[in-house]
Protein backbone atom coordinates (compact mmCIF):
# COMPACT_ATOMS: atom_id res chain seq x y z
CA UNK A 1 0.00 0.00 0.00
CA UNK A 2 1.47 3.38 -1.01
CA UNK A 3 1.84 6.20 1.50
CA UNK A 4 -1.19 8.21 0.38
CA UNK A 5 -3.45 5.14 0.35
CA UNK A 6 -2.30 4.35 3.90
CA UNK A 7 -3.00 7.90 5.09
CA UNK A 8 -6.38 7.94 3.33
CA UNK A 9 -7.43 4.62 4.83
CA UNK A 10 -6.65 5.78 8.38
CA UNK A 11 -8.30 9.15 7.77
CA UNK A 12 -11.48 7.57 6.41
CA UNK A 13 -11.72 5.42 9.53
CA UNK A 14 -11.19 8.33 11.94
CA UNK A 15 -12.96 11.26 10.24
CA UNK A 16 -16.22 10.84 12.16
CA UNK A 17 -14.71 9.50 15.40
CA UNK A 18 -14.26 11.26 18.74
CA UNK A 19 -10.88 12.77 19.74
CA UNK A 20 -10.26 10.03 22.30
CA UNK A 21 -11.03 7.28 19.78
CA UNK A 22 -8.69 8.93 17.28
CA UNK A 23 -5.86 9.15 19.80
CA UNK A 24 -6.21 5.49 20.85
CA UNK A 25 -6.34 4.27 17.28
CA UNK A 26 -3.32 6.33 16.21
CA UNK A 27 -1.37 5.08 19.23
CA UNK A 28 -1.98 1.58 17.94
CA UNK A 29 -1.44 1.89 14.18
CA UNK A 30 1.29 4.56 14.16
CA UNK A 31 3.37 3.39 17.09
CA UNK A 32 6.47 2.93 14.94
CA UNK A 33 5.77 5.69 12.42
CA UNK A 34 5.41 9.14 14.05
CA UNK A 35 5.61 10.82 10.62
CA UNK A 36 2.54 8.88 9.48
CA UNK A 37 0.70 9.96 12.61
CA UNK A 38 1.61 13.59 11.96
CA UNK A 39 0.32 13.39 8.38
CA UNK A 40 -3.00 11.88 9.47
CA UNK A 41 -3.46 14.33 12.35
CA UNK A 42 -2.74 17.27 10.04
CA UNK A 43 -5.35 16.03 7.58
CA UNK A 44 -7.91 15.44 10.33
CA UNK A 45 -7.32 18.94 11.71
CA UNK A 46 -7.79 20.53 8.30
CA UNK A 47 -10.99 18.56 7.73
CA UNK A 48 -12.36 19.50 11.16
CA UNK A 49 -11.65 23.18 10.48
CA UNK A 50 -13.33 23.21 7.08
CA UNK A 51 -16.34 21.26 8.36
CA UNK A 52 -16.60 23.68 11.26
CA UNK A 53 -16.53 26.66 8.93
CA UNK A 54 -19.24 25.08 6.79
CA UNK A 55 -21.38 24.55 9.88
CA UNK A 56 -20.94 28.22 10.72
CA UNK A 57 -21.95 29.19 7.22
CA UNK A 58 -25.14 27.16 7.60
CA UNK A 59 -26.10 29.70 10.27
CA UNK A 60 -26.11 32.30 7.53
CA UNK A 61 -29.27 34.36 8.05
CA UNK A 62 -29.70 34.82 4.28
CA UNK A 63 -30.73 31.17 4.04
CA UNK A 64 -33.14 31.31 6.98
CA UNK A 65 -35.13 34.52 6.66
CA UNK A 66 -36.35 36.77 3.84
CA UNK A 67 -34.23 39.84 3.20
CA UNK A 68 -35.71 43.33 3.38
CA UNK A 69 -36.33 45.06 0.06
CA UNK A 70 -34.39 48.11 1.18
CA UNK A 71 -31.32 48.55 3.40
CA UNK A 72 -30.30 52.13 4.18
CA UNK A 73 -31.61 53.41 0.86
CA UNK A 74 -30.23 50.52 -1.21
CA UNK A 75 -32.92 48.56 -3.04
CA UNK A 76 -31.82 44.92 -3.19
CA UNK A 77 -32.02 42.93 -6.40
CA UNK A 78 -30.79 39.50 -7.44
CA UNK A 79 -28.34 37.46 -5.43
CA UNK A 80 -25.04 37.52 -7.35
CA UNK A 81 -23.18 34.93 -5.34
CA UNK A 82 -22.17 33.56 -1.97
CA UNK A 83 -18.84 33.13 -0.27
CA UNK A 84 -16.88 33.89 2.83
CA UNK A 85 -19.43 34.36 5.61
CA UNK A 86 -22.13 36.06 3.56
CA UNK A 87 -23.70 36.77 0.21
CA UNK A 88 -23.47 39.39 -2.54
CA UNK A 89 -26.55 41.07 -3.99
CA UNK A 90 -27.17 43.47 -6.84
CA UNK A 91 -28.59 46.75 -5.54
CA UNK A 92 -29.44 50.24 -6.70
CA UNK A 93 -29.01 53.53 -4.87
CA UNK A 94 -30.22 57.06 -5.75
CA UNK A 95 -26.66 58.45 -5.44
CA UNK A 96 -24.39 55.52 -6.39
CA UNK A 97 -26.59 53.88 -9.02
CA UNK A 98 -26.02 50.16 -9.63
CA UNK A 99 -23.79 48.55 -7.01
CA UNK A 100 -23.01 45.20 -5.40
CA UNK A 101 -23.70 44.74 -1.68
CA UNK A 102 -21.76 42.24 0.39
CA UNK A 103 -23.84 41.28 3.44
CA UNK A 104 -22.15 39.57 6.37
CA UNK A 105 -24.24 38.21 9.25
CA UNK A 106 -24.40 40.60 12.17
CA UNK A 107 -22.97 37.99 14.55
CA UNK A 108 -19.66 38.40 12.73
CA UNK A 109 -19.30 41.85 14.32
CA UNK A 110 -21.26 41.21 17.52
CA UNK A 111 -18.43 41.93 19.98
CA UNK A 112 -16.60 45.28 20.17
CA UNK A 113 -13.24 43.85 19.05
CA UNK A 114 -14.77 42.27 15.95
CA UNK A 115 -16.69 45.45 15.14
CA UNK A 116 -13.53 47.56 15.47
CA UNK A 117 -11.65 45.19 13.18
CA UNK A 118 -14.45 45.29 10.62
CA UNK A 119 -14.40 49.09 10.63
CA UNK A 120 -10.60 49.16 10.31
CA UNK A 121 -10.61 46.67 7.43
CA UNK A 122 -13.44 48.53 5.71
CA UNK A 123 -11.64 51.87 6.02
CA UNK A 124 -8.46 50.32 4.58
CA UNK A 125 -10.39 48.87 1.64
CA UNK A 126 -11.94 52.25 0.87
CA UNK A 127 -8.42 53.72 0.58
CA UNK A 128 -7.33 51.14 -1.99
CA UNK A 129 -7.25 52.62 -5.48
CA UNK A 130 -6.33 50.60 -8.56
CA UNK A 131 -8.20 49.81 -11.80
CA UNK A 132 -7.97 46.08 -11.07
CA UNK A 133 -9.41 46.38 -7.55
CA UNK A 134 -13.14 46.55 -6.92
CA UNK A 135 -13.76 49.90 -5.21
CA UNK A 136 -15.58 49.90 -1.86
CA UNK A 137 -17.97 52.85 -1.72
CA UNK A 138 -19.13 52.65 1.88
CA UNK A 139 -19.63 50.29 4.80
CA UNK A 140 -22.07 50.22 7.70
CA UNK A 141 -23.62 47.90 10.27
CA UNK A 142 -27.35 47.41 10.81
CA UNK A 143 -29.22 45.31 13.35
CA UNK A 144 -29.05 42.34 10.99
CA UNK A 145 -25.98 42.77 8.81
CA UNK A 146 -22.51 44.14 8.35
CA UNK A 147 -22.57 45.71 4.88
CA UNK A 148 -19.96 46.59 2.28
CA UNK A 149 -21.09 48.47 -0.81
CA UNK A 150 -18.89 47.95 -3.87
CA UNK A 151 -18.87 48.81 -7.55
CA UNK A 152 -20.78 46.32 -9.63
CA UNK A 153 -18.21 44.86 -12.00
CA UNK A 154 -19.21 43.97 -15.59
CA UNK A 155 -18.08 40.90 -17.47
CA UNK A 156 -17.59 37.23 -16.67
CA UNK A 157 -15.68 35.66 -13.85
CA UNK A 158 -12.43 34.01 -14.87
CA UNK A 159 -14.04 30.73 -13.85
CA UNK A 160 -16.89 31.28 -16.30
CA UNK A 161 -14.44 32.34 -18.98
CA UNK A 162 -12.40 29.15 -18.60
CA UNK A 163 -15.54 26.98 -18.52
CA UNK A 164 -16.85 28.56 -21.72
CA UNK A 165 -13.65 29.25 -23.69
CA UNK A 166 -11.22 26.62 -22.36
CA UNK A 167 -7.52 27.12 -21.50
CA UNK A 168 -5.95 30.45 -22.44
CA UNK A 169 -2.96 31.18 -24.67
CA UNK A 170 0.19 31.90 -22.68
CA UNK A 171 0.35 35.55 -23.73
CA UNK A 172 -3.22 36.21 -22.64
CA UNK A 173 -2.71 34.43 -19.32
CA UNK A 174 0.36 36.56 -18.61
CA UNK A 175 -1.53 39.77 -19.42
CA UNK A 176 -4.20 38.83 -16.88
CA UNK A 177 -1.65 37.71 -14.31
CA UNK A 178 0.24 40.99 -14.62
CA UNK A 179 -2.96 42.92 -13.93
CA UNK A 180 -3.52 40.83 -10.80
CA UNK A 181 0.06 41.40 -9.68
CA UNK A 182 -0.17 45.15 -10.17
CA UNK A 183 -3.31 45.28 -8.04
CA UNK A 184 -1.76 43.16 -5.31
CA UNK A 185 1.37 45.34 -5.22
CA UNK A 186 -0.90 48.21 -4.17
CA UNK A 187 -2.84 46.16 -1.61
CA UNK A 188 0.13 44.33 -0.13
CA UNK A 189 1.89 47.66 0.17
CA UNK A 190 -0.82 48.57 2.70
CA UNK A 191 -0.57 45.16 4.42
CA UNK A 192 -3.93 44.06 3.06
CA UNK A 193 -4.07 40.47 1.82
CA UNK A 194 -6.89 38.84 -0.11
CA UNK A 195 -6.74 35.24 1.20
CA UNK A 196 -9.31 33.90 -1.26
CA UNK A 197 -7.92 34.49 -4.75
CA UNK A 198 -9.66 32.14 -7.16
CA UNK A 199 -11.21 32.33 -10.66
CA UNK A 200 -14.63 33.08 -9.17
CA UNK A 201 -13.26 36.24 -7.54
CA UNK A 202 -11.66 37.57 -10.73
CA UNK A 203 -13.90 39.42 -13.18
CA UNK A 204 -12.82 39.91 -16.81
CA UNK A 205 -14.60 42.29 -19.19
CA UNK A 206 -14.86 42.08 -22.97
CA UNK A 207 -11.58 44.01 -23.38
CA UNK A 208 -9.74 41.65 -21.00
CA UNK A 209 -9.58 44.25 -18.28
CA UNK A 210 -9.54 42.46 -14.98
CA UNK A 211 -10.98 43.25 -11.55
CA UNK A 212 -10.29 41.38 -8.33
CA UNK A 213 -13.41 41.31 -6.17
CA UNK A 214 -14.15 40.42 -2.53
CA UNK A 215 -10.78 41.88 -1.61
CA UNK A 216 -10.01 41.80 2.10
CA UNK A 217 -13.37 40.28 3.04
CA UNK A 218 -11.86 36.83 3.39
CA UNK A 219 -9.29 38.25 5.80
CA UNK A 220 -11.97 39.75 8.02
CA UNK A 221 -14.12 36.63 8.00
CA UNK A 222 -11.09 34.43 8.65
CA UNK A 223 -10.14 36.52 11.69
CA UNK A 224 -13.58 35.93 13.18
CA UNK A 225 -13.63 32.19 12.69
CA UNK A 226 -9.99 31.46 13.49
CA UNK A 227 -10.67 32.31 17.10
CA UNK A 228 -12.95 29.27 17.24
CA UNK A 229 -10.51 26.99 15.44
CA UNK A 230 -12.11 27.30 11.99
CA UNK A 231 -10.55 28.25 8.68
CA UNK A 232 -12.26 29.93 5.74
CA UNK A 233 -11.14 29.65 2.16
CA UNK A 234 -11.68 27.65 -1.00
CA UNK A 235 -9.87 24.30 -0.61
CA UNK A 236 -8.15 24.11 -4.02
CA UNK A 237 -6.80 27.66 -3.64
CA UNK A 238 -5.75 27.57 0.04
CA UNK A 239 -1.98 27.72 0.58
CA UNK A 240 -0.38 25.08 2.83
CA UNK A 241 -0.06 27.53 5.72
CA UNK A 242 -3.78 28.25 5.41
CA UNK A 243 -4.59 24.56 5.80
CA UNK A 244 -2.32 24.39 8.85
CA UNK A 245 -3.88 27.47 10.43
CA UNK A 246 -0.54 29.31 10.37
CA UNK A 247 -0.23 33.10 9.91
CA UNK A 248 -0.83 34.30 6.35
CA UNK A 249 0.86 37.09 4.42
CA UNK A 250 1.35 38.25 0.84
CA UNK A 251 3.11 35.02 -0.07
CA UNK A 252 -0.15 33.16 0.57
CA UNK A 253 -1.74 35.27 -2.17
CA UNK A 254 1.25 34.51 -4.42
CA UNK A 255 0.64 30.78 -3.94
CA UNK A 256 -2.98 31.26 -5.01
CA UNK A 257 -1.81 33.24 -8.05
CA UNK A 258 0.28 30.24 -9.07
CA UNK A 259 -2.75 27.96 -8.80
CA UNK A 260 -4.89 30.35 -10.84
CA UNK A 261 -2.18 30.71 -13.51
CA UNK A 262 -1.93 26.91 -13.79
CA UNK A 263 -5.70 26.76 -14.26
CA UNK A 264 -5.64 29.48 -16.93
CA UNK A 265 -3.11 27.47 -18.92
CA UNK A 266 -4.59 23.99 -18.48
CA UNK A 267 -8.29 24.47 -17.77
CA UNK A 268 -8.01 22.26 -14.68
CA UNK A 269 -7.28 22.80 -11.02
CA UNK A 270 -3.73 22.30 -9.83
CA UNK A 271 -4.88 20.63 -6.59
CA UNK A 272 -8.16 18.76 -6.68
CA UNK A 273 -8.53 15.55 -4.74
CA UNK A 274 -12.27 15.35 -5.34
CA UNK A 275 -13.01 15.68 -1.64
CA UNK A 276 -11.93 18.37 0.82
CA UNK A 277 -9.66 16.11 2.84
CA UNK A 278 -7.95 14.66 -0.23
CA UNK A 279 -7.41 18.15 -1.65
CA UNK A 280 -5.83 19.24 1.62
CA UNK A 281 -3.49 16.27 1.53
CA UNK A 282 -2.38 17.17 -2.00
CA UNK A 283 -1.66 20.76 -0.99
CA UNK A 284 0.16 19.81 2.21
CA UNK A 285 2.26 17.22 0.37
CA UNK A 286 3.94 20.13 -1.40
CA UNK A 287 4.16 18.69 -4.90
CA UNK A 288 4.26 20.99 -7.94
CA UNK A 289 1.64 20.03 -10.56
CA UNK A 290 3.06 19.21 -13.96
CA UNK A 291 2.31 21.49 -16.89
CA UNK A 292 2.12 20.18 -20.45
CA UNK A 293 5.06 21.06 -22.68
CA UNK A 294 2.95 23.63 -24.51
CA UNK A 295 -0.31 25.45 -23.88
CA UNK A 296 -3.42 25.02 -26.03
CA UNK A 297 -2.17 27.71 -28.44
CA UNK A 298 1.13 25.83 -28.91
CA UNK A 299 3.37 28.18 -26.92
CA UNK A 300 6.09 26.33 -24.93
CA UNK A 301 5.72 26.35 -21.14
CA UNK A 302 9.18 25.35 -19.91
CA UNK A 303 9.94 28.80 -18.52
CA UNK A 304 6.52 28.95 -16.86
CA UNK A 305 7.26 25.71 -15.02
CA UNK A 306 10.26 27.33 -13.33
CA UNK A 307 8.20 30.30 -12.14
CA UNK A 308 5.37 28.08 -10.93
CA UNK A 309 7.83 26.12 -8.81
CA UNK A 310 8.73 29.36 -7.02
CA UNK A 311 5.10 30.36 -6.59
CA UNK A 312 3.86 26.99 -5.32
CA UNK A 313 6.67 26.13 -2.91
CA UNK A 314 5.11 24.62 0.21
CA UNK A 315 7.53 26.54 2.43
CA UNK A 316 6.71 30.27 2.46
CA UNK A 317 10.42 31.07 2.81
CA UNK A 318 11.15 29.38 -0.53
CA UNK A 319 8.46 31.27 -2.46
CA UNK A 320 8.85 34.51 -4.36
CA UNK A 321 8.85 37.26 -1.75
CA UNK A 322 6.37 39.62 -3.39
CA UNK A 323 4.39 40.45 -6.52
CA UNK A 324 7.10 42.82 -7.71
CA UNK A 325 9.44 39.83 -8.05
CA UNK A 326 6.80 37.97 -10.03
CA UNK A 327 6.27 40.92 -12.38
CA UNK A 328 10.02 41.04 -13.08
CA UNK A 329 10.11 37.31 -13.88
CA UNK A 330 7.10 37.61 -16.17
CA UNK A 331 8.80 40.48 -18.00
CA UNK A 332 11.85 38.28 -18.59
CA UNK A 333 9.90 35.44 -20.23
CA UNK A 334 10.83 34.78 -23.88
CA UNK A 335 8.86 36.94 -26.28
CA UNK A 336 7.88 39.56 -23.70
N, C-alpha and C positions, 0 to 999 in steps of 0.2 A: 504494500500500500504506500503510495507516494505521500509526501509530507502534507500537502494541501488536503488530500482525501482523509488523512488521519485527523487533521484539525477540524475539518468539516463534520466528520462523524461524531467527534466528541462534542462539538458545538451543538449539533442537532439534538443530541441527547440531553444537553444541559440548558438549552435556551429557555424552556418554560419551568425550570426547577428553582427551588428556593436557594438562597445563598448558602445555607448550611449543607444542603444536598450537593451543591456544586463543589464546595470545599472538600467534602468527604470523597467524592468521586475523583476529583483531581489528585488528591493525596494518593489514591490507589493507582490510577492509570498513568500518572506522570512522575511517579516516585524517582525514577532514574533519568528523567528528562525535564529539568527545570525550564529549558528554553521552550519546549512544547507547551508546558503549563502557561508560560508567559504569553505565548501566541494566542492560546485559547481564551485566557482571561481578558486580553486586550480586545478580542473580537466580541466577547460577551459584554464587556463594558460599553463598547461602541453601539451594540445592538440595544442594550438597555437604555442608553441615552437617546437614541433616535426614536425608540418606541415611546419613551417618556414624553419627548417633544410632540409626537403625533397625538398622544393622549391629551396634552395641553391644547393642541390645536382643535381637538374635538369640542373643547369648551368654547370655541369661537362663537360669539353671540350672533354673528351674521347667519349662522346655520340654524339658530334656534328661535329667532324672533324676527318679525318683519321690520325692515328699515324705515325710518321716516322719509317722507318725500323731500324734505328740505332740512338742511343742516346749516345754520348760520348764514342763510341767504344762498346757499348752493343747492340747486335742484338736482337730485340724484337721477342718473339714468341707468344704463346697462352695467352689469358687472363685467369688468374687463379681464379680471384674473384674480387668483389667490396665491398667497405665498407669504413666507415669514410667519408672523402671528396674525395676519389680517387679510383684507381683501382690497382690491382696487376697483373703483367705480368711475364711469364717465359722469361728468357733472357740468352744469352751466352756471354762470354767475353774471350778474348785471355789469360788473366792472371788468372781470378777468375773461369773460367769454367761456369758451369750451376748455375744460381742464380735466385732470384726472385726480381723484381723491383716494389717498391711501388711508384706510380706517383700521386702527389697531384697537383691540378691546381695552376698555378702560382699566381693567385689572392690571394691565401692563404698566400703568403709571399710578397705581393706587397708593404707594407709599411715597413720602417726600423725597427720598433719595432717587427713586426711579423717575419721579416727575422732573426733578432737577436735571437728571441725565438726559431725559427726553428733550427738555428745553434747550440744553446745551448742544446736543446733537443737531436739533432742528435749526438752531441759530447758525451753526457751522455749515450746514448744508445750504442755507440761504446765501451764504457768502461765497459759495463755490460758483465760479463763472468759467464756462468753457462750452464751445458749440457741441461737444460730444457728451455733455452731462445734462441730464434732465433737470431743469431749473425748478427749485422749490419756491413757490410764491408766498405761502404763509403756513403757519401751523397753529393749532389751538387744541384745547381739551374741553370736551363737554361731559355731561353726566354719564354718557354711554361710551364715548370713544375718544381716543387720541387721534388727531387728524393732521395729515400732511397734504397740502394742495400743491400739485405739480402741473407743469405744462403737459398737455396731451400730445403725445408724440405720434406723427403719422408714419405709415409704412408697415412692414412686416417685421416680426421678430426674426432674429437670425435662425432660430429653430424652425420657424415656418419656411424661411427661405431655403434652408437645406433640405427640408422634407419635400418641397415642391420642385426645386431646381437641381438637387443633388450636390455632390462635392464641388468646391470652387477651384478655379485655376489658381496657381500659386501667387501670381501677381495680384489678383483681386483679394486673396486672403491676407496678403501682406498689407495692402492698402487699408483694409478694415482693422487689422491688428495694430497698425501704426496710429490710427485714430483712437483706439482704446488706450494705447500707451500714453498718448499725449494727454488724454483726459485724466488718466491715473497719476501722471506726473504732478498735475495741479492738485488733485485730491490728497495724494500721499504727502505732498509738500506741506499740507495742513494737518498731517497725522490723522486723516480720515481714510478708512479702509472699507472696501465694499463687502467682502466676506461671502458673497453669493453670486459671483460672476458665472453666468451660464448663457447659452443661446437664447433662452426665454427672456432674459433681462437685457438683451441687446436689440435695439430697434434699428432697422435699415430702411431708408426711404428709396424712392425710385432712382435717385442720383447717387446711390451708394454712400450717402452721408449717414453716419452712425450716431446713435445716442444710447448711452448706458443709463438704464432706469433703475429704480429702487435703490439708489446709491445711499449707503449708510444706514438704511433701515435694518438690514440684516445684523449690523453691528449692535444697534440698540436692542433689538429683540433677543439677540444672543446673550447680551449682558443680563437681561432679565431672567432668562431660563438657566443660565450657567450656574446661578446661585443655588438652584435646586438640582444640580447634577445633570441637566439636559443640554443637548447641543442642537442648534438649528443649522440648516444648510441643505443642500441638495446632494445626496450621496456621491454621485459620479463626479462632482466638481468640488468636493471637500478635500483640502490638502491633508496630508498625514497628521500634521499637528492639530488640525481641527477634529479629526477622529479621536485623537488621544485626549482632547480637552486641554491642550497646551495653549499658551498665549499666542495670538495671531498678530501678524504685522503685514507690511506691504508685500513681503515675499509669499505670503499665502495667496494674495491676489495674482502674483506672477505665476504661481503653480496653476491656478485656474485658467489663466490666459493660455498656458501651454496646452491644457486639456481642450479648450475651445478651439485653438489653432489646429490641433490634431483633427478635431471633428470637422472643421471647415474643409480640410484637405481630403478626408477619407469618407465623410458622411456617416461615420459611426463613432460611438463614444470610446474614449481611450480606456476607461475603467468601467466595466459593466458586468457584474457577476450574476445579473438576473434578479437576485434578491439583495436586500440591504446588507445583510451580514457578509455575503460573498463579495459584494462590491468593496466593503470596508477592508476585507482581507487582501484584495488585490491592491488597493491603495497603500495599505500599511506594509505590504511586501516590498514596495519600492522599485518594482520593475518599470522599465521604460517601454511603452508600447511601440511596436515596430511599424514604421511607415513603409508603404510600397516604394519601389525605386523611383517612380514618377507619379505625379498627380494625374487626375482625369484628363487634363489638357495636354499631358505629355511632358511637362516640365520636370526635370530631375529634382529629387528631394534630398540628396545626400547632405547638402549644407544645412538643410532644415533639421535633419536628424541630430546634428551636433548641437544646435540651439535648443531643441526640445529636451535633450539630455540635461542641459543646464537649467531649464525651467522646471522640469519634473523631478529633480533630485529630491529624494525623501528627506534628506537632512537640510534644514533651512540654511545652514552655514555653507552648503555646497551649491546653492542656487545663485542665479544672478541676483545682485544686491538691490537693484531698483529698475524701474521702467526706462530710465535714461540709458542704462547699459543695454537693455534689449533693443531700444531704438537704434543705437550705434551698430549693433550686430546685424540688424535688419538692413541697415543702410549699406553694409559691407557685402551683402549677398550678391552673387554673380548676376549681372544684368540690371542692378539697381542704379 
